[in-house]
């Protein structure tokens, strides 16, 4: 092997006509960083194009023309020329399958309760069950909307408690006069929470803890945390419990139908992060988070008013945390993804039914209230997290490179490619 065979050369300027590299001011071949300099002969290879990499003498650096395959290291201010790809279409079949299984499970629980505790389905028992379903259903709707918008509202219990307290204190013979300040405060509180989340672009669950603390402070400051009774002249929603239950279930299904459309689902869940969660998702996503948190707080306020109207008194805010956990468990159990955007059609209503049947059965059997409530809520949330993983795994199509055949290997993108 000749000494030239062991020399590594870079493609570039071939110098003079006889094929040797041009010399510098000292008459030697400049050091290219590869190979051997001095009097070493060079082999001329014709056919190089002008756009090939060149090595310029002096202090000029080795430069190559930028192409689609150029790797830029350390470049400041680099931005992709194209917008990120549109998220793939969600697979909704997984929601239908899970809701069918959940419906079968609820039917089995109802049959078990009917055989062992038929008193649950008496005339009076059904009215209680229907009104509890309406109340928990409104809270679940509040949680479901915020979770779908990727802005979970963990203060729904606080909004419900404060609205119920204001309704009881403000009732003086007219429902409208007491309902306006109760729902107004809930909507304003939700709007303030949404603006905080949108301006700072912080996780909504963390910001809603501020509202939760504010709810406890409000319930303690007003009448020093004592229960407030509703006048006997106030109407009792138990007389129209069936209408309340059917109405809330219908609204839940309507929300689910709207969520089945791709544009609506992506619009509502636009606040869901796709890469770095701290990167802002844009004004449209921020506006949707504000709207979702405001409506969520209003629905929670309605649930609080309905609870106080039936119980005829407030509980001093002691049910804030338990109401939140039960509603969150019902929503996740129904198939709404904890990551946001994805959700089914009848899932929230079925989740509420499953949670409520177990709670009502334990209440009739005389189980400890606190143990039963938190056990059911914790079990529903745990199973709901499993459902979330199932929904995200099955409901997300595997991305494929444009023009790639099925089964072909995926080509890795170069860092910093333009």
Legacy VTK file of the C-alpha trace (Angstrom):
# vtk DataFile Version 3.0
C-alpha trace
ASCII
DATASET POLYDATA
POINTS 418 float
0.000 0.000 0.000
1.384 3.381 -0.943
1.500 6.266 1.435
-1.209 7.971 -0.607
-3.569 5.038 -0.034
-3.434 5.671 3.697
-4.255 9.348 3.338
-7.757 10.579 4.145
-8.736 13.637 2.173
-11.724 15.914 2.254
-13.516 16.759 -0.988
-12.804 20.356 -1.904
-10.652 22.605 -4.073
-8.246 20.534 -6.131
-5.856 23.413 -6.690
-3.827 23.737 -9.869
-4.288 22.013 -13.175
-1.903 19.117 -12.516
-4.106 17.841 -9.696
-2.118 19.005 -6.662
-3.493 21.055 -3.823
-2.730 24.745 -3.893
0.031 25.697 -1.521
-0.041 28.435 1.054
2.481 31.225 1.455
5.075 28.849 2.855
5.000 26.516 -0.157
3.485 23.610 1.722
0.164 21.908 1.517
-2.003 23.488 4.238
-3.052 21.252 7.104
-6.645 20.124 6.457
-6.983 18.356 9.772
-6.901 14.947 7.994
-4.114 13.138 6.154
-0.484 14.154 5.762
0.778 17.503 4.486
4.171 18.356 3.051
5.166 16.963 -0.326
2.614 14.142 -0.230
1.114 13.694 -3.720
-2.619 14.063 -4.215
-4.845 12.186 -6.587
-7.111 14.362 -8.697
-10.677 13.088 -9.021
-12.639 14.810 -11.744
-16.371 15.355 -11.676
-16.770 17.419 -8.490
-19.554 19.942 -8.640
-19.211 23.541 -7.489
-21.821 23.058 -4.755
-19.732 20.392 -3.011
-18.043 21.190 0.314
-14.956 23.395 -0.033
-12.067 24.159 2.227
-10.940 27.750 2.015
-7.450 28.709 3.069
-6.745 31.320 5.671
-9.162 31.723 8.556
-12.264 30.681 6.603
-14.007 27.670 8.059
-15.011 24.513 6.296
-18.464 25.201 4.892
-21.068 23.004 3.260
-24.209 24.092 1.440
-27.280 23.786 3.683
-29.667 21.121 2.474
-32.577 19.212 3.970
-30.060 16.794 5.497
-27.876 19.476 7.123
-27.370 19.001 10.853
-27.191 22.374 12.605
-25.488 22.235 15.980
-25.542 25.173 18.334
-27.607 27.346 16.021
-29.515 30.038 17.873
-33.084 30.934 17.033
-33.755 27.847 14.930
-37.407 27.323 14.131
-39.047 24.679 11.956
-40.270 25.850 8.593
-43.524 23.929 8.948
-46.101 23.764 11.711
-46.224 20.575 13.817
-48.325 17.826 12.254
-52.011 17.654 13.049
-52.839 15.119 15.763
-54.223 11.853 14.383
-57.908 11.074 14.527
-58.929 9.454 17.798
-60.329 5.947 17.805
-63.739 6.097 19.469
-64.545 2.387 19.411
-62.732 1.861 22.702
-65.227 4.181 24.420
-68.182 2.262 23.011
-66.777 -1.075 24.147
-65.972 0.188 27.629
-69.373 1.875 28.050
-71.084 -1.364 27.054
-69.124 -3.256 29.700
-69.859 -0.541 32.243
-73.587 -0.669 31.445
-73.588 -4.425 31.995
-71.808 -3.920 35.318
-74.299 -1.256 36.469
-77.212 -3.493 35.490
-75.688 -6.329 37.513
-75.272 -4.088 40.568
-78.858 -2.852 40.282
-80.125 -6.440 40.071
-78.060 -7.406 43.122
-79.397 -4.469 45.132
-82.975 -5.172 44.047
-82.721 -8.757 45.315
-80.979 -7.919 48.596
-82.381 -4.452 49.360
-85.671 -3.946 47.521
-86.353 -0.875 49.659
-83.883 1.053 47.504
-86.408 0.976 44.678
-89.547 1.889 46.567
-91.339 5.108 45.678
-89.579 7.142 48.359
-86.278 5.364 47.794
-86.353 6.082 44.060
-86.968 9.797 44.680
-83.902 9.967 46.922
-81.825 8.003 44.423
-82.935 10.200 41.511
-82.173 13.435 43.321
-78.766 12.183 44.440
-78.084 11.176 40.851
-78.982 14.683 39.659
-76.751 16.334 42.261
-73.762 14.075 41.702
-74.421 14.242 37.959
-74.079 18.042 37.933
-70.803 17.787 39.834
-69.608 15.080 37.447
-70.522 17.284 34.475
-68.479 20.093 36.012
-65.479 17.824 36.466
-65.907 16.145 33.073
-65.953 19.429 31.170
-62.825 20.707 32.885
-60.971 17.407 32.474
-61.861 17.191 28.771
-60.489 20.709 28.400
-57.222 19.520 30.030
-57.882 22.040 32.825
-59.163 19.877 35.706
-61.118 21.834 38.295
-60.453 20.360 41.727
-62.486 23.085 43.436
-65.947 21.942 42.293
-66.792 20.951 45.868
-65.843 24.414 47.107
-67.932 26.158 44.451
-70.899 23.920 45.319
-70.604 24.551 49.053
-70.282 28.337 48.738
-73.179 28.562 46.256
-75.386 26.468 48.525
-74.532 28.641 51.521
-75.301 31.866 49.651
-78.582 30.403 48.393
-79.661 29.477 51.920
-78.684 32.846 53.365
-80.228 34.853 50.548
-83.555 33.072 50.301
-86.353 35.359 51.430
-89.298 33.939 49.559
-88.047 34.135 45.994
-85.961 31.504 44.261
-84.599 33.875 41.619
-83.416 36.403 44.192
-81.428 33.743 46.048
-80.250 31.900 42.955
-78.701 34.934 41.247
-75.994 35.711 43.849
-75.260 32.022 44.426
-74.632 31.196 40.772
-73.125 34.624 40.112
-70.409 34.130 42.700
-69.686 30.644 41.342
-69.381 31.915 37.763
-67.183 34.857 38.778
-64.971 32.541 40.812
-64.629 30.171 37.869
-63.824 33.081 35.562
-61.112 34.335 37.918
-59.672 30.825 38.118
-59.672 30.522 34.330
-57.972 33.887 33.849
-55.290 32.890 36.363
-54.638 29.634 34.513
-54.609 31.305 31.087
-52.382 34.251 32.005
-49.768 32.262 33.889
-50.217 29.101 31.800
-50.031 26.898 34.875
-51.728 23.534 35.520
-55.383 24.113 36.322
-55.438 21.443 39.015
-52.779 23.387 40.946
-54.514 26.737 40.487
-57.884 25.266 41.519
-56.405 24.361 44.899
-56.346 28.104 45.579
-60.111 28.184 44.998
-60.510 25.112 47.206
-58.714 26.863 50.059
-60.827 29.959 49.440
-63.962 27.846 49.755
-62.928 26.532 53.153
-62.100 30.054 54.311
-65.448 31.390 53.083
-67.460 28.637 54.725
-65.628 29.237 58.004
-65.831 33.029 57.876
-69.565 33.133 57.123
-71.492 32.393 60.322
-68.278 30.894 61.755
-68.794 27.635 59.891
-72.187 26.910 61.420
-74.883 25.278 59.316
-77.499 27.571 57.781
-81.062 26.315 57.412
-83.334 27.032 54.475
-86.804 28.432 55.239
-89.646 25.951 55.109
-91.293 27.994 52.356
-88.522 27.107 49.921
-89.549 24.547 47.289
-88.342 20.968 47.650
-86.829 19.519 44.447
-87.658 15.984 45.621
-91.130 16.396 44.115
-89.599 16.721 40.657
-86.623 14.434 41.268
-87.261 12.355 38.151
-87.177 15.426 35.915
-83.956 16.622 37.481
-82.356 13.209 37.002
-83.462 12.838 33.387
-82.502 16.432 32.583
-78.967 16.109 33.947
-78.493 12.770 32.164
-79.700 14.315 28.901
-77.261 17.223 29.219
-74.449 14.746 29.859
-75.322 12.813 26.709
-75.548 16.026 24.666
-72.072 16.986 25.853
-70.883 13.547 24.804
-72.468 13.846 21.348
-70.762 17.194 20.791
-67.499 15.668 21.950
-67.758 12.925 19.327
-67.132 15.412 16.517
-63.448 15.810 15.750
-63.269 19.632 15.554
-65.213 20.095 18.802
-63.142 17.491 20.629
-59.856 19.000 19.474
-61.100 22.505 20.207
-62.204 21.685 23.748
-58.990 19.772 24.450
-56.673 22.312 22.821
-55.105 23.123 26.206
-53.754 19.575 26.417
-49.934 19.736 26.034
-48.349 17.972 23.084
-44.660 18.379 23.976
-43.332 20.583 26.768
-46.271 21.249 29.154
-44.855 24.673 30.025
-45.066 25.904 26.415
-48.121 28.059 25.778
-50.745 26.472 23.553
-51.953 29.719 22.007
-54.804 32.191 22.631
-57.506 29.815 21.388
-56.516 27.095 23.850
-56.257 29.629 26.672
-59.744 30.989 25.887
-61.167 27.462 25.881
-59.627 26.802 29.307
-61.232 29.989 30.654
-64.649 29.033 29.260
-64.401 25.459 30.550
-63.446 26.506 34.078
-66.172 29.165 34.187
-68.919 26.771 33.057
-67.539 24.081 35.345
-67.825 26.397 38.355
-71.383 27.341 37.358
-72.445 23.685 37.104
-70.885 22.994 40.495
-72.783 25.957 41.944
-76.024 24.517 40.594
-75.228 21.205 42.269
-74.680 22.998 45.572
-78.001 24.833 45.329
-79.820 21.597 44.518
-78.208 19.860 47.494
-79.189 22.598 49.948
-82.712 22.815 48.527
-83.199 19.115 49.227
-81.355 18.868 52.557
-82.918 22.156 53.785
-79.614 23.055 55.424
-75.919 23.405 54.694
-73.242 21.219 56.254
-70.638 23.918 56.871
-68.530 22.836 53.902
-67.635 19.401 55.252
-68.543 17.650 51.977
-66.206 19.678 49.739
-63.531 17.027 49.422
-65.823 13.992 49.313
-68.026 15.535 46.612
-64.959 16.264 44.486
-63.555 12.755 44.852
-66.852 11.047 44.063
-67.397 13.205 40.976
-63.825 12.694 39.783
-64.118 8.945 40.291
-67.359 8.804 38.297
-65.837 10.815 35.427
-62.658 8.747 35.143
-64.625 5.519 35.535
-66.858 6.652 32.680
-63.924 6.813 30.277
-62.892 10.478 30.201
-59.128 10.550 29.845
-57.215 12.136 32.705
-54.978 13.715 30.036
-57.922 15.571 28.505
-59.745 15.675 25.139
-60.810 12.027 24.924
-64.171 10.905 26.267
-67.218 8.837 25.421
-70.960 9.313 25.065
-72.779 7.725 28.026
-69.701 7.188 30.189
-70.215 9.999 32.708
-73.859 9.080 33.337
-72.953 5.403 33.744
-70.078 6.281 36.071
-72.420 8.330 38.256
-74.894 5.437 38.347
-72.215 2.936 39.355
-70.846 5.120 42.153
-74.283 6.072 43.446
-75.683 2.530 43.555
-72.806 1.377 45.757
-73.114 4.436 48.018
-76.865 4.025 48.406
-76.534 0.311 49.129
-73.966 1.002 51.837
-76.164 3.729 53.313
-79.136 1.377 53.606
-76.977 -1.392 55.072
-75.658 1.017 57.702
-72.019 1.063 56.649
-69.876 3.883 58.097
-70.481 6.915 55.906
-66.932 8.252 55.759
-65.354 4.851 55.153
-67.876 3.993 52.455
-67.579 7.358 50.702
-63.809 7.443 50.510
-63.526 3.743 49.709
-65.922 4.052 46.782
-64.263 7.267 45.575
-60.761 5.811 45.822
-61.752 2.597 44.068
-63.486 4.494 41.268
-60.482 6.771 40.746
-58.050 3.826 40.724
-60.127 1.901 38.184
-60.605 5.115 36.226
-56.857 5.556 35.880
-56.656 2.066 34.388
-59.412 3.076 31.966
-57.448 6.228 31.084
-54.410 4.158 30.150
-56.615 1.852 28.079
-58.214 4.802 26.280
-54.872 6.440 25.543
-53.282 3.190 24.389
-56.084 1.913 22.171
-57.589 5.244 21.160
-54.368 6.724 19.736
-53.425 5.464 16.255
-49.751 4.714 15.748
-48.258 7.571 13.686
-46.773 6.693 10.313
-44.370 8.749 8.259
-45.943 10.359 5.213
-45.513 8.095 2.218
-44.291 5.190 4.338
-45.681 1.778 3.472
-47.223 -0.377 6.146
-44.539 -2.385 7.889
-41.695 -0.215 6.570
-39.156 0.973 9.127
-39.679 4.487 10.470
-36.911 6.876 9.430
-35.526 8.879 12.302
-35.592 12.624 11.813
-32.266 14.429 11.961
-31.723 16.896 14.748
-32.224 20.444 13.683
-33.244 19.535 10.136
-34.695 22.383 8.188
LINES 1 419
418 0 1 2 3 4 5 6 7 8 9 10 11 12 13 14 15 16 17 18 19 20 21 22 23 24 25 26 27 28 29 30 31 32 33 34 35 36 37 38 39 40 41 42 43 44 45 46 47 48 49 50 51 52 53 54 55 56 57 58 59 60 61 62 63 64 65 66 67 68 69 70 71 72 73 74 75 76 77 78 79 80 81 82 83 84 85 86 87 88 89 90 91 92 93 94 95 96 97 98 99 100 101 102 103 104 105 106 107 108 109 110 111 112 113 114 115 116 117 118 119 120 121 122 123 124 125 126 127 128 129 130 131 132 133 134 135 136 137 138 139 140 141 142 143 144 145 146 147 148 149 150 151 152 153 154 155 156 157 158 159 160 161 162 163 164 165 166 167 168 169 170 171 172 173 174 175 176 177 178 179 180 181 182 183 184 185 186 187 188 189 190 191 192 193 194 195 196 197 198 199 200 201 202 203 204 205 206 207 208 209 210 211 212 213 214 215 216 217 218 219 220 221 222 223 224 225 226 227 228 229 230 231 232 233 234 235 236 237 238 239 240 241 242 243 244 245 246 247 248 249 250 251 252 253 254 255 256 257 258 259 260 261 262 263 264 265 266 267 268 269 270 271 272 273 274 275 276 277 278 279 280 281 282 283 284 285 286 287 288 289 290 291 292 293 294 295 296 297 298 299 300 301 302 303 304 305 306 307 308 309 310 311 312 313 314 315 316 317 318 319 320 321 322 323 324 325 326 327 328 329 330 331 332 333 334 335 336 337 338 339 340 341 342 343 344 345 346 347 348 349 350 351 352 353 354 355 356 357 358 359 360 361 362 363 364 365 366 367 368 369 370 371 372 373 374 375 376 377 378 379 380 381 382 383 384 385 386 387 388 389 390 391 392 393 394 395 396 397 398 399 400 401 402 403 404 405 406 407 408 409 410 411 412 413 414 415 416 417
